[in-house]
Amino acid sequence: MTEKEFSEISLTLGLTFGIGYMLFIVYKLAEESKAGRFGMMVLFVGLGLGIFGFAAKYFVKLYLASQLG
């Protein structure tokens, strides 16, 4: 296994765990602060936009690699 392969696998697994942990933290934060349905939705939409941005970066990178390579 090369360093590049190890880095890609580690990044994928680490981010999956990190995103799952952030979901748990945001849920507990919303629950403890009694944010209600709207407040919880706002918190999860904000987190979801961050996750979407990271995923979009991956697909843009794939697209550019296919166009340039």
PEGINOR-V821966 format. One record per residue. BURIAL is b if it has 9 or more other C-alpha atoms within 8 Angstrom, else e. Layout:
# PEGINOR-V821966
burial:BURIAL
burial:BURIAL
This chain:
# PEGINOR-V821966
burial:e
burial:e
burial:e
burial:e
burial:e
burial:b
burial:e
burial:e
burial:e
burial:e
burial:e
burial:e
burial:e
burial:e
burial:e
burial:e
burial:e
burial:e
burial:b
burial:e
burial:e
burial:e
burial:b
burial:e
burial:e
burial:b
burial:b
burial:e
burial:e
burial:b
burial:b
burial:e
burial:e
burial:e
burial:b
burial:e
burial:e
burial:e
burial:b
burial:b
burial:e
burial:e
burial:b
burial:b
burial:e
burial:e
burial:b
burial:e
burial:e
burial:e
burial:b
burial:e
burial:e
burial:e
burial:e
burial:e
burial:e
burial:e
burial:e
burial:e
burial:e
burial:e
burial:e
burial:e
burial:e
burial:e
burial:e
burial:e
burial:e
